[in-house]
Amino acid sequence: MANGTGSGVGRRAVVRGGLAASGALLVPATTAAPALALSGRPAATSGVQSGDVTATGGLVWVRSDRPARMVVETCATGSFRNARRWTGPLVGPDTDFTGATRLHGLPPGEQIHYRVLLSDPHDPRRTGEPVSGTFRTAPQSRRAGVRFVWSGDLAGQGWGINPDIGGYRIFDTMGRLDPDFFLCSGDNIYADGPIAATQALPDGTAYRNITTVEKSKVAETLAEFRGNFRYNLLDGNLRRFNAQVPSIIQWDDHEVRNNWYPGEVVGASDPRYTEKRVDVLATRARRAFSEYFPVSTLRPGADGRVHRVLRHGPLLDVFVLDMRTYRNANSPDDQTRDPQGILGREQLEWLKRELSRSRAVWKVIAADMPIGLVVPDTTEGLPNIEAVAQGDPGAPLGRELQIAELLRFVKHRRITGTVWLTADVHHTSAQHYQPSRAAFADFEPFWEFVSGPLNAGAFPASALDGTFGPERVFVKAPTAANVSPAEGYQFFGQVDIDGHTGELTVRLREQDGSVLFTKVLRPGLVGQ
């Protein structure tokens, strides 16, 4: 494992296959979805992905341009001699021609090379060109160490794939760090954010976008939600990254609609929607999400859940939260009793149970929203709250009550090594939470790190709420709202866990890889 210098390139053969992002700005509607009668052989023009990789397995994803049988071959080298073969699903229109194959029985701590073949369902001998990828299985020994990157917020505020600036080039930067996995903290798409061909920049020039029919309006139908996920895969940087780095994916609001919550009805302030029932939109979005990402707890068209724990050897467990599906309605968030909160009771009990069972040195809580940063919801012109904190620095109120319960549990069970990672607010920062500064003091100190966006508008720093005593140790954010990716302020975070000392190092980085802030945390402490 490379040390914390960020020079870990070389342990993985970087996959550079796939089509480069087109210089043409308009992608014709005929290429957006497969035809059912095409000549030739099946092709995987959206690349491949792997996800939720463990010590002995993981998921491999592909999308075909027509009905096909998915076949995966794995090997210890890129030669694919004596490859192991996995027969996957028959992909067709019911899943938008996407499919995932679960691999198992793989050797721990090893580089796995894989390739996906798509065969004609009526003639298995007719296969398309194989598409290759690679990933490392989680180690059984702590000596190997761990490295991963995280961020969120892709193609937001109308800022899409711009060939003039190299597309989503942040993925190329993250890939060069050779991480074990990528944690995406939500807002993988902006279903409520149409992308036009151009958008004005402050200097009078135009930001040019690749466009598609599905991204020309807000997503309401299943086809439109699927088209939003397909849009991002037009970017060659993202496809290369997907083939090189496995993912752990969670979702937030923009997979459906800005600031959504269960039971919501779209108000008159947003006439773009003909389907007003947000639960209907969320059901369609969830199905498309499950089709386009390899998530171990979800199956396309079936029940499942986004929250889950991924165990990455003895050094790390990642607890992926869903702060969207089970939340209560957005409100001023000042109630003195709130049993449902932002997680829902069942998910909260699951998290407490899994944290108490964890024997990993570090327990990363992957939250899709920050804890102590005030995120308002003024969608309907009301003073509502979208996240946890409401700006009252006193005793916990509203959704803060549930977080207080969790923090108290961690303290009294003496659970060590908890670190919170998130995105959502479109800037990068580091907050230290300390009971001596807090109105609620029954918890041990902890850190929360924020990073993002990947390719979206950047926004000024959010206000802090003093209930849990946060101190903003570092922040980088613009002073203006909705700063474009062409102007900078695109961020990701890097986490390294040293296999010898067990120390966890967080680096907040800019799009070009420059390190903005570094924090080293020691293992085995209840709070620090």
DRENNUKOL-459046 format. One record per residue: residue in one letter; x, y, z negated of N, C-alpha, C in turn. Coordinates in pm, whole numbers, plus 32768, in hexadecimal, padded with zeros to 4 digits. Layout:
N
aXYZXYZXYZ;...
This chain:
528
m80547F8980008000800080008057807B8000;a803C80DB8058808781578059806C81A37FD8;n80D281F27FAE80BD82437F37806A82BD7F57;g805F831A7EFC8005838B7F0B803383F87F69;t809883DE7FBB80C784468016806F8457808E;g801283F980A67FBA8403811A7FFC83D18198;s80688381818C80AF83518203809782BE821B;g801D828E81FE8001820082057FE281CD828E;v8007821382FA7FEA81E483808045816E83A0;g8010810C83E3806580A18415803F801883E4;r7FF5800B83777FCE7F8783497F5E7F4D839A;r7F237F9C83ED7EB57F6E843F7ED07F9A84CE;a7EBB7F42852C7EC47F6A85B97E497FBB85D9;v7E5A803B85F47DEA8095860A7DA68073868C;v7D25805C86847CD8803986FA7CB280B88744;r7CD880C287BE7CBE8139880D7C60811E8881;g7C1D80AC887D7BC2808C88E97B4580E088E4;g7AF480D7894B7A76812189507A82819889AB;l7A1181CC89D17A0D823B8A2E7A2582BE89E5;a7A6F83178A207A84839C89E97A0583EC89F7;a79F5844F899E797F84A489A6797D84EB8A2D;s790C84E78A6C7900851F8AF2790B85B58AF1;g794B85EB8B587952867B8B6678CD86B58B94;a787886618BCF77F386908BF677A086A58B78;l775987158B73771287378AF9768A86F68AEF;l765086CF8B5F75CB86928B5B75D885FD8B75;v75A685AD8B1775A1851D8B2B751884FB8B5F;p750C84C98BDA748884AF8C147437844F8BC0;a73B684628BC6735C840C8B787368837A8BA0;t7391835E8C1B739A82D48C48740A82888C01;t746C82D08BC374D6828B8B7C74BB82818AE7;a744E82BC8AB9743582C18A297405823C89F3;a73C081EC8A41738E816C8A12739E81058A80;p73B780878A5C73CE80218AC1735280068B16;a736B7FE38B9273007FB18BE772F47F1B8BD3;l72807EE68BEE726A7E578BD972957E048C52;a72AE7E448CC472D77DFA8D3B734E7E438D78;l73C87E138D5B74427E4F8D8D74977DE48DCF;s74E17E0B8E35753D7DAE8E7475BD7DA68E23;g76117D438E3F768F7D378DFA76847CED8D77;r76E07D0E8D1C76EB7CC88C9C76CF7D288C29;p76A87CF58BB4768D7D4D8B4277097D9C8B1B;a76F47E188AED77627E6E8AC577437EB18A40;a77AD7EC989F077A07F09896D77DB7F958977;t77917FF189B277C4807789CB77C780CF894F;s778A80A388E0778D80F1886377FA80C28803;g78518068883278BD803787DF788F7FD1877A;v78E37FBA871678C67F5B86AA78DC7FA08624;q78A17F6685BD78B47F95853478BF7F1D84D8;s79037F30846778FD7ECE83FA78D57F19837C;g78997ED1831D786B7F1582A678577EB88230;d78537EF381B978407EAB813A789D7E338131;v791C7E4B814D79827DE1814C79A57DBF80BC;t79AF7D3E809F79D47D0C801B7A587CBE8027;a7A7A7C737FC17AF57C247FC57AEC7BB2802A;t7A747B8280467A677B0C809C7A087B1E8111;g79D37B96812679747BA5819379537C3581B0;g78EB7C4681FF78BD7CCA8227785D7CBE829B;l78327D2E82D077D57D33834078197D7383B8;v77FD7D3F842F782B7D7A84AD77B17D9F84FE;w77B37E19853777407E53857E77637E6E860F;v76FC7E668665770D7E8A86F276857EB5872A;r768A7EFF879976107F1E87E576297EFA8876;s75CC7EB388AF75D77E88893B75887EE78995;d75A97EE48A15755D7F358A7474E87EE98AB0;r74CE7E6F8A7D745F7E1B8AAD744F7DA78A4D;p73E87D538A5B73DD7CDD8A0674597C858A12;a748B7C5489A175067C0689A275127BB98920;r75617B51892375877B0888AB760A7B418878;m760E7B6487F776877B9887B876DE7B268787;v775C7B2787AB77BD7AC4877F78377B0E8749;v78687AE786D478DE7B258697794B7ABD868B;e79C47AE386B07A3B7A90869C7A9A7AD9863E;t7AD47A9085DF7B337ACB85817BB77A808589;c7C237ACA856A7CA87A8F85717D057ADF8517;a7D747AA184EF7DD77AE7849E7E2A7B4784F1;t7E297B3785737E747B8F85CD7E197BBB863F;g7E4A7C1B868C7DFE7C4C86FE7E037BF18777;s7E4B7B81876B7E527B2587DC7DD37AD287EC;f7D8C7ABE877E7D127A6E87787D2979DD87A2;r7DA579AE878D7DBF791F879D7D8878D68722;n7D48786887377D09781A86CD7CA6786F867C;a7C5B78C186C37BFC791A86827B8878CB8645;r7B54790285D97ADA78CC859C7A64791185DE;r79FC78C785FC798C78FB864A790D78FF85F6;w78C4797186017849798585B677DA79A78618;t77717958861676FE7974866C769E79D08624;g76897A46865F76357AAB862175A97AAC865A;p755F7B16864374D37B1D866C74C47B378701;l744D7B1E873174247B4887B773F07BD787A8;v74337C3687EA740C7CC287DC73B07CE9884F;g734B7D39882D72E97D60889072A47DE18868;p72357E0088A771F27E81888F71BA7E918803;d71A07E2387BA71677E2F873571C87E7086D2;t724C7E6C86EE72B07EB0869B72FD7F1886EB;d72C47F47875973087FA587B1738B7F6B87E3;f738D7EE887F673FE7EA0883074787EA287D4;t74647EB9875374D07EB286F174C97E2E86A7;g753A7E058670753D7D8C861F75B87D8A85C7;a75B07D3F855A76217D3084FE76317C9D84DD;t76AD7C7384D176CE7BE984AE771B7BE9842C;r76EE7B9783CE77317B8D834C77A37B278354;l781B7B52832F788F7AF9832978A57ACE8299;h78D47A53828678ED7A2281FF796179C08203;g799779A1818F7A06794381877A89797881C0;l7A9979FC81C07B167A3781F37B807A3A8185;p7C007A3F81A87C697A4581427C6F7AD08102;p7C7C7AD7807D7C837B5A803A7D037BA5805A;g7CF87C2A805A7D6D7C7E80687DB77C7080EC;e7D707C4E81567DB07C3781D77D747C928242;q7DC77CAF82A67D967CF7831B7D487C958373;i7CCD7CB783927C787C6283E57C637CA9846B;h7C877C6684D67C697C99855B7BEA7C54858C;y7B917CA285C77B177C6685FB7AF97CA18685;r7AAC7C5786CE7A787C8C874C79EA7C5A875E;v79997CAD879D790D7C8D87B478F97C748847;l78BA7C02886578947BE188EE77FC7BE188F6;l77C97C17896177397C17897C771F7BBF89F3;s76CB7B5B89E076B17AFB8A4B76217B058A7B;d760E7AE88AF775897AE38B3375377A788AEC;p74C27A9A8AB674747A368A6A744679C08ABF;h744579D28B44741A79678B9D749079198BD8;d750879508BCA7580790F8BFF75F679338BA6;p761078E68B3D767979088ADD770479188B1B;r771678E38B94779978F28BD577B0797F8C08;r774579CB8C1877517A558C4877607AB28BD0;t77DA7AD88BB177F67B2F8B4078347BB18B70;g781A7C198B2778557C9A8B4678E37CA48B12;e79227D148B2F79A97D2E8AFF79AA7D318A66;p7A027CE58A237A037CE889917A2E7D6F895C;v79F57D9588EA7A177E1388A77A547DF0881F;s7ACA7E2588047B187DF987907B157E5E871E;g7B2B7E2A86A77B377E7C862F7B8C7E3485C9;t7BA07E7285577BF17E3684ED7BC97E718466;f7BE17E2483FC7BCB7E5483737C207E018316;r7C367E33829D7C7A7DE882347C157DB981CE;t7C1B7D3C81AB7BC77D0C813D7BFF7D4080B9;a7BA87D4980557BD27D7B7FD27C357D1A7F93;p7C967D4E7F497CFC7CF67F0E7CCB7CB47E8E;q7D057C427E6F7CEE7C037DED7D537C317D86;s7DC77C607DB77E307C927D5F7E2C7D2A7D5C;r7E487D657CEA7E497DF57CDF7EC67E337D1A;r7F2F7DE37D347FAE7E197D627FA27E5E7DEA;a7F3F7E387E397F327E737EBF7F067F047EBA;g7EC67F2E7E4F7E927FB67E487E197FC77EA2;v7DDE803D7E9E7D66805C7EEC7D7480EA7F22;r7D4980FD7F9E7D3A81837FD57CB5818B801F;f7C6881F580047BF0820D80547BDB82A38066;v7B8782C580C67B63835080DF7ACC835D80D4;w7AA083D980B67A0F83F080B079ED847B80E1;s7973848B810F793C850B813978A984F5815B;g786B8559819A77E0854D81C477BA85C0821F;d773F85BF824F770486308299773B86398328;l76F585F78385772585EC840F76BC86218471;a76E4867F84C6769086B98530761D870B84F6;g763C875B849075D687AB844F75D2883A847F;q755E8879846B75468906848875598928851C;g754588C38571754F88DA860075DC88D28637;w763F88B385E376C988A6860F76E38813862F;g76E587F086AE76F2876686D6777A8746870F;i777E86E7876C77FA86BC87AB782587268810;n7892876A87F478C587D68849794887A98889;p79488787890A79C48759894A7A2F87C5894F;d7A09884489457A6C88B189487ACA88AB88D0;i7A9B8878885F7AF0887087E77B1887DF87C9;g7B00878688267B2986FB88147AC386A287D2;g7A4586CE87CC79DF867A878E79F1867086F8;y79CB85FE86C179D685E786307A6685C0860D;r7AC3861B861B7B5085F6860D7B7985D7857D;i7B2585F9851B7B4585D784917B52853F847E;f7B0A84F184CF7B14845F84C37B9D842D84EE;d7BD9846E854E7C60844885777CC284648506;t7CB284D684C17D0984F784507CFB849183E1;m7C80846B83BF7C6B840983557CA38381837C;g7C95835C83FB7CC882DC84287D5E82D0841C;r7DA6833F84307E39833B84277E6A831D839A;l7E15833083357E3A830F82AC7E2E827A828E;d7DF7822E82EC7DED819D82E07DA481718261;p7D2A81A5824A7CE4818381CE7CAB80F581D2;d7C9380BE815C7C53803B81527BC080438177;f7B8180B6815D7AF680C981867AD4815D8183;f7A63817E81BF7A2C820681C079A782058177;l799B825A8112791E826C80C978D882E78101;c786582D3814478188343817777AA83638113;s77AC83DD80DD77558403806F76CE8438809A;g76A5841A81167620843F8142761C84AD81A9;d75A384C781DC758E8523824C75E084F782C4;n75D1847782E57614843D835A75DF847783DC;i756484A583DA752784EA844B74D985618413;y74AE85B8846D74538625844973D68615849F;a737E85BC846F7304859F84BB72AC861984C9;d72BA8679846D726A86F3847272B4876584B6;g7329874984F2737B87B2852D7393879D85C1;p733D87D38618735587C786A873DC880586D0;i741487D1873A74948802876E747E883687FB;a749488B8880A748888F8888D750E88F588D6;a750B891689567585891089A875EE89738978;t75C389E7894776218A4A891475EB8A8B8896;q76458AC0884676218B0B87CF76878B7C87C0;a76588BF387A376AE8C69879F770D8C658728;l77898C91873F77ED8C9F86D678008D3386B4;p78348D51863E78408DDE861478958E358671;d78F58DF886B8794C8E478711790E8E5F879A;g78928E3687AC784E8E4B882B785A8DD9888E;t78AE8D77887078B98D0288C7784E8C9D88A2;a78488C3088ED77E18BCA88D878208B4688AD;y77E18B05884F78028A7D882777B18A218880;r77F489CA88CA77AF8974892A779988E988EF;n772588B489017701883088CE76E387CE893E;i770F8753892D76D286E58979764386D68946;t75E586C489A0755986BC89787518863D89AD;t74AD8615896C745B85A6899A73C885CB8988;v7372858089C772E2859A89BC72B4858C892C;e72E2852488E672B3850B885E72E1857787FC;k734F85BB881A7380862487C2734986AE87E6;s72E786B4884172B08735886B723F87658810;k7213870F87B271A78731875671BC86E786D3;v716A87078670717186BC85F37144862C860D;a718085CF85C4715D854285D570DC8522858A;e707F84E585D2700184B985966FE5842785B6;t6FFD83FE86316FE383748659705D831E863A;l7049829B863770B882408622712182518690;a70F58263870C71538278877A71A882F48765;e716C835D872E71B883D98718721C83C986A6;f71F68382863D7257836885D372CA83138607;r72AB82AC86537316825B868E737182B086E5;g7337830B873273878361878873E683BB873B;n73C183E286C1741A8432866E749583E38646;f74848365862374F883128600754E82F6867C;r750F82E086ED755B82C9876875AD8344878E;y757783BA877275BC8435879A764C84388765;n765E841D86E676E4842586AC774483C386EB;l771083528719776682EC87567792831087E2;l776683828816779D83B48894782A83EB8882;d78528403880678D5843C87EA794083CF87E3;g79A883DF88357A12837B88397A62837287BA;n7A7683E387737ABE83DF86F47A768386868F;l79F38394868779A68345862879A882B1864E;r799E829386CF799F820686F77A2781C586D8;r7A93820D86F17B1881D786D07B2581C1863A;f7AF5822185EC7AFB8216855B7AA9819F852A;n7A31818F855F79DC811E85387A1F80998552;a7A6B809085BF7AAF801385E17B287FF98588;q7B5C8062854A7BD4805784F87BB8804D8463;v7B4C808E84337B36809E83A37AA9806F8380;p7A9B800F83247A147FE782F979D3805582A7;s7950805282A0790480BD825F78B6808A81E7;i789B80E7818C783480D7812477D9814F8136;i775E81378160770481A2818A769381B38125;q76778232810175FD825080B875B082BC8104;w753882D880D674EB833E811C74C083AB80BD;d7492841B80F8745F848A80AA73E484C180F1;d73D1854480F3735385788127734D858381BF;h73BC85AA820173B185CA829073A5855082EA;e73AF84D882B273888463830072F38464831C;v72A984B482D1721884C182E271F385538300;r720385A7829B71DC863482A57217867F822E;n723786FC82417278874B81D8722A87448154;n7271871C80EA723D8720806071C186C9804A;w71B3865D80967138860D808B713385BF8008;y70B9859D7FE070A185487F6D702484F37F88;p701884807F486FA584287F606F21846F7F45;g6EC184597F9E6E3D84937F8F6E30851F7FC5;e6E9B85587FF66E9685E280296E4285EA80A9;v6E03865980BC6DBA867881386DF686F88171;v6E1A86F581F06E57876A82306DF487DD8231;g6E20884F82006DC988C281F56DC289158274;a6D70897A82716D5A89D082E56DD58A218309;s6E358A2B82AD6EAD8A7982C96F078A358330;d6EED89B683506F3F896F83B46EE38933841D;p6EBD898384826E5F895384E86E9E88F4854E;r6F1F88D685406F61887D85A06F2C87ED8597;y6EF187CB85256EC78741850F6E33872D852D;t6E1686C885806D8B869D85936D67862F8530;e6DCC85DE85086DBA857B849E6DDF85BF841B;k6D7C85D883C76D8F8625834D6DB285CD82D4;r6D98854D82DC6DAE84F3826A6E4184CC8266;v6E8984FE82036F1884E281FB6F33844F81E0;d6EDB840B819A6EEE837C81836EF0832F8207;v6E9F835982666EA0831982EA6F2583348330;l6F5383B1832B6FD483D38366704583858324;a703F837982A070A98334825770AD829F8279;t70398262828D703581D482B2707881BF8339;r705D82168398709B820A841C713182268413;a7157828B83C571E482AB83B67231823A8374;r71F581FD830F7236818F82C8724C81198325;r71EB80FE837C71FD809183DA727080AD843A;a72758127847172E2814A84CC736881478483;f736C8176840773E6817383B5741680E383A5;s73BB8088838773E17FFC8373740E7FBB83F5;e73DF7FEE846774087FB684E874927FE78513;y74B7805F84EA7531809D851F75A8809984C1;f7598806284487609805483ED760D7FC783B3;p76867F91839F76937F0D835F768E7F1B82C7;v76177F12829075FF7F20820075CF7E9981CB;s76157E63816975FD7DD9813E75767DC580FD;t753A7E2E80C674BB7E20807E74427E4580D3;l74597E66815273EC7E8A81AC73EC7E2D8225;r73747E0B825373657DC482D073017E0E8326;p731B7E1D83A772BF7E6883FD72317E3383F4;g71D27E8E83DB71467E6883D8711C7E1C835D;a71747E1382F971527DC78280716A7E1D8205;d713C7DEA819371547E32811671E77E2B80F1;g720F7E81809B72997E85806B72AF7F088024;r73297F217FFD73477F9B7FB373CF7FD17FDD;v73DF80527FCE745D80937FED74BC80897F76;h748B80947EFA74E5808F7E87751B80027E74;r759D7FFD7E5775E37F7E7E4E766D7F977E12;v76B17F2D7DEA773A7F397DB977947EE77E14;l78037F237E3F78687EE07E9178E57ED17E3D;r79127E557E2F79867E387DDA7A017E2A7E33;h7A657E7F7E187ADD7E817E6B7B567E577E17;g7B537DD97DEE7BC17DA27DA07BBE7DD17D10;p7C267DB17CC37C267DD17C347C347E657C14;l7C597EB77C767C6E7F447C5C7BF17F9A7C6B;l7B8F7F6F7CBC7B257FCB7CE37A9F7F877CF7;d7A387FC17CBD79AD7FA77CE1796F802B7D10;v792280257D7C78DE809B7DB1784980887D9C;f780B80E37D4F777D80DE7D31773781437D8B;v76F281117DF176B281657E56762581867E27;l760982057E117586822F7DDF752B82587E51;d74A982537E36744182867E8F73F282EC7E3E;m7415836B7E5173D483D77E05736184157E54;r732B83C87EB272C283FB7F0A724283AA7F00;t724D83267F0871D882CF7F17717E82CC7E9D;y71B882D87E25716B82BF7DAB7156833E7D59;r717C83B17D8E7174842D7D4270E4845D7D31;n70D384B67CD2705284F97CC4704D85707D24;a6FDC85B47D286FCD86267D83702786997D59;n705B86E17DBB70A6875A7D9E704C87BE7D58;s708388017CF37036885D7CA0709988BE7C61;p706B891B7C0B70CC896E7BC17129891D7B68;d7108889E7B50715F883F7B0B717B886A7A7A;d711988A07A39712E88CF79B170D68885794C;q70A188117972704C87C5791770A0878878A7;t70648777783370AB874277BF70A586AA77B8;r7057866D780F705085DB7817704F85B578AA;d70A3855678D270AD8534796070DE84A4796F;p70868443795C70B183B6796070DD838779EB;q70AB83C47A5470CF83977ADB715183D37B0A;g716284557AF771DE84987B197202848F7BAB;i7283848D7BC672B3848B7C5172D783FF7C7F;l72EA83A27C21730E83187C44729982B77C3B;g723382DA7BED71CC82797BCD71FB82207B5C;r719F81EF7B0C71C381A07A98720A811D7ABE;e71DA80D87B23721480577B4772A580657B75;q72BF80CB7BC8734980DE7BF773A581097B84;l7373815D7B2A73C481867AB873EB810D7A63;e738C80B57A4873AA803E79F8740B7FE27A42;w73FA7FD77AC5745A7F8A7B1674E67FC47B08;l74F380477B13757680867B0B75B680717A82;k756980827A19759F806C799275CC7FDA7980;r757C7F7F79B2759E7EF179A7761F7ED079F4;e76297F027A6F769E7EE37AC1771C7F287A8D;l770F7FA17A5977837FE37A1E77B67F9679A5;s775A7F64795377857F1B78DB77C37E9478FE;r779E7E5C797077D77DDB799B785D7DEB79E1;s78787E617A1578EF7E757A67796F7E617A17;r79CD7E1A7A517A507E087A167ABC7E4F7A68;a7A937E9C7ACA7AF27EE57B1C7B337F557ACC;v7BAF7F757AED7BF57FE27AAA7BAC80667AC2;w7B7E807C7B3E7B3980F87B637AAD80DA7B95;k7A52812F7B6D79C581207B92799A81A27BD5;v799B81A27C5A797482187CA678DD821A7CB4;i789F82847C85780F82967C9577FB82EE7D10;a77CE82AF7D7C77BA82F37DFB772E832F7DFC;a772683B07DDE76A783F67DD5769284477E54;d761884467E89760184967F0175DF85277EE2;m75D7854A7E5E75C285D47E35761785F17DBA;p7645866E7DAA769786907D35764486987CB5;i768B86947C45764B86937BC1763A87207B89;g76A487717B8A76A087F27B487699886A7BA4;l768C88537C25768088BF7C8775EC88D77CA4;v75C489537CA3753889757CB9751B89727D4F;v74BD891C7D78749589107E047400892F7E0B;p73DA89A67E33734C89CC7E36730289917EAD;d7280898B7EA0722789627F0E71BE89D07F20;t71D28A227F8471758A8E7FA071258A72801F;t711589F0804070D389C980BC704A8A0B80CB;e6FFC8A0B80636F768A45806A6F6F8ACD8025;g6FE48B0D80166FE58B907FD96FD48B8E7F43;l6FE88B187F046FD78B0B7E74705F8AFB7E32;p706B8B1E7DB270EC8B137D6C71058A857D3A;n71068A257D957118899A7D6F71AC89727D72;i71C788FD7D3A724F88C97D31725A88487D81;e72C6883C7DCC72DB87C97E237332875E7DE2;a739287857D8F73ED87237D5473CA870C7CC1;v742C87167C69741986F97BDB7413877A7B89;a747887CE7B99748588487B48742688B47B79;q73EC88FF7B1A738D89687B3E73BE89F37B18;g743789FE7AE2746E8A817AC174598AAC7A32;d740E8A5F79E473FC8A7C7956746F8A39790B;p74C78A8578CC753D8A49788D75228A097806;g74A58A0477DD748389CD775A74768936775A;a7429890376FB7414887376EC73DA8838776C;p73F087B5778473C0877677FF732A87857812;l730487A6788D727A87AF78B772698766793B;g71EF873B795871D386FE79D9722C868879F6;r726586877A6F72B986177A99733A860C7A49;e736286787A0773D9867279B173C6860E793F;l734A85F779157331859A78A87360850D78CC;q734C84E57948737584607972740E8456797A;i744E84C079AB74E084C179B0751984C07923;a74DC850A78C775088509783C74FF847D7801;e749484367820748483AD77F074F483547824;l7517836478A37581831478DE7609833678A0;l762783B6789076A883DE785876B583B077C6;r764783B6777C7648838576F2766482EE76EF;f762682A5774B763A8215775476CD81F4776F;v7709823A77CD7796822377EF77EF823B7776;k77D282A4772B782282C276B378148255764A;h779A82317628778481D675B777A9814575D9;r77A78123765977D8809F7682786F809F769B;r78AD8112768B793D812376A0796780EF772A;i791F811A778E793D80F4781879A98153784E;t7A16811C78787A88816D78A37A8A817D793B;g7ACF81E679677AF281F479F47A8282207A50;t7A20826B7A1F79B5829A7A7779DF831D7ABB;v79CC83247B3D79E9839A7B8D797483AD7BED;w794384297BF978D284487C50790384857CD2;l78D484507D4378F384867DC8787184A87E10;t787185187E5777F985427E9E781C859D7F12;a77B585C87F5B77C486257FCA7751868A7FC0;d76FF86988026767D86DC8026768487748030;v76DF87B87FE876D8884A7FDD772F88938043;h7772884A809B77BA8884810D782D88E180E3;h787388B9807B78F488F38058793D888B8005;t79B788A87FDD7A0188477F8D7A2888847F08;s7A2088357E9E7A3F88697E187A5B87F57DB8;a7A93881A7D447AAC87BA7CD87A7587F57C58;q7A1E87AB7C1379E387D87B957A0A87797B24;h7A3487B27AB47A4F87627A3D79E0877E79D8;y79A1871379A77932871E7947796786FE78BC;q7950875A785E798C875277DA792187707770;p790A8715771178A2872B76AC78B987A67655;s793687CE7641794F884475F0791D88C47631;r790588C176B378CE893576FA783889287713;a77FC88B776ED77768894771B770B88AD76B2;a769088C276E1761D88C8768875F7883C7657;f760B87D876AD75F9874B7688768487107679;a76A586DD7604772F86B775E87744862275D1;d76DC85D075DD76E9854275BD771A84F47638;f77908517766777CE84CF76D7786484E576D2;e78AC8494771D793D84A47728795E84F377A8;p79CD853B77A879F1858A781E79FC8534789C;f79DA8571790E79E8852B798D79FC859079FD;w7A23855E7A737A3B85B27AE979D485947B55;e79B085FE7B9C795A85F37C1379A3863B7C85;f79B385F57CF579F7862E7D69799686357DDF;v799786A67E22793C86C17E91798D86D37F11;s795F86977F7E79A086AE7FFE793986AC806E;g795C86E980DF790586F7815278F7878A8175;p78C387A781EA7886874B824A78EB870C82A9;l78BD86A382EF790D86658358790686B583D9;n788E86DA840178778730847677ED876E8467;a77E987DD841F776B88228403778C88AE83D4;g772488FD83BB773B898383897773898182FC;a77D689D982E2780E89E5825C77C98A588213;f77BE8A4C818D77728AAD813F77C08AD880C3;p779D8B4D808C77E08B7C801277CF8B1B7F9E;a78268B2A7F3C78248AD17EC877A38ADF7E7A;s77708A6F7E4A76F58A6D7DFA77108A9F7D6C;a76A98AD47D2E76B48AFE7CA276BF8A847C48;l76FF8A967BD5770D8A2B7B7376A38A387B06;d767889C87AD1761B89C17A60766A899079E6;g765E89D5797676B189B879027683894778A9;t7616890378CA75E0889D786F76468833784B;f7693880278AD76F8879B7894778687D37893;g7791885678877813889578747874888B78E7;p784888A0796578A8889579D37904890F79DC;e797E88F679FE79DD895F7A227A0C89437AB0;r79FA89A37B087A2489917B937ABB89AD7B99;v7B0889427BA47B9A894C7BA37BCF89757C2C;f7B88894E7C947BB189727D1C7B34897E7D73;v7B3889DA7DD27ACE89E47E377B078A257EB4;k7ADD89F57F257AF38A3B7FA47A6F8A3C7FEE;a7A3F8AB3800C79BE8AC5804E79C18B4B8095;p79758B5A8100796D8BDC8142791A8C3D80F0;t79268CBD811078D28D2180CF78508D38811C;a784D8D0E819A77D58D1981EC77908C9281F6;a77108C93821876C48C17822576CB8BE182B3;n76CB8B5D82BD76C48B15833C77398B368399;v77B18B2C8363782A8B3D83B3783E8AC08408;s78588AD28488785C8A6284E778DC8A1084D8;p78DA8992850779548941850779C6897F8557;a79A789D285B97A0F8A1586067A5D8A7885B2;e7A218AA485427A618B0784EB7AA18AC88470;g7A9F8A4584657ADF8A0183F57A7D89D98389;y7AB389CB830F7A6589A682997A21891E82A9;q7A6688BF82E77A39883582EE7A9887E38297;f7A62878F823F7AB2875381D67A9686BD81C4;f7AFC8677818E7AE885EF815E7B4285DB80E5;g7B24857280997B74855180247BBA84CC8036;q7C2984BD7FF27C7784417FF57C8E84137F67;v7C7D83917F4F7C9683557ECC7CFC82E67EDA;d7D6782ED7E8A7DCB82827E847DD0824D7DF6;i7DD081C97DE87DE281887D677E6481387D6E;d7EC2815B7D1B7F46811B7D1C7F3E808F7CE0;g7F71802E7D287F687FA47CFA7FBF7F847C83;h80247FD67C67807E7FBC7BF7805380077B7A;t803980887B86801580D87B117F7E80DD7AF8;g7F3080C07B5F7E9F80CB7B537E6D815A7B5B;e7EC481BB7B707E9982467B797E46825E7BF6;l7DE182B27BE67D8A82D77C567DA883687C7B;t7DC9837E7CFA7DE984037D2B7D81842E7D91;v7D4684A27D7A7CE584DD7DD77D2885507E1F;r7D1B85507EA37D4A85C07EF47CD485F67F45;l7CBF86767F3D7C5B86B97F907CA486F18009;r7C7786CC80807CBE86EE80FB7C66873B815C;e7CA9878A81B17C6587CD821F7C6287728299;q7C1C87A082FF7C0A875283797C8E872883B9;d7CF4877D83B27D75875B83EE7DCA87028395;g7D9A86E1831F7DE3868C82C27E2C86D68255;s7E30875B825B7E7587A981F47E38878E816A;v7E8F877A81067E618761807E7E4887E68039;l7DCE87F780057DA688727FC17DB488677F2A;f7D9B87EF7EF57D9787DD7E647DB5874C7E45;t7DFE87337DD87E2186AC7DAE7E08869E7D19;k7DCD862F7CF27DB986107C657DD9857D7C4C;v7E2E85647BE77E5284DC7BC17E0C84BA7B3E;l7DC584487B3D7D7E84197AC77DBE83997A93;r7DC7838C7A0F7E05831879D17D9D82AB79B6;p7DC4822D79C47D6381BF79AE7D4E81A3791A;g7CDE816078FD7CC6812A78797C90818B7813;l7C6D8204783D7C39826777DE7BA2827177EA;v7B5F8285777A7ACE8297777C7AAB831977C0;g7AF4838177A27ADE840377E37B62844B77F2;q7B6B84A478557BE684F278667BC9856F78B8;
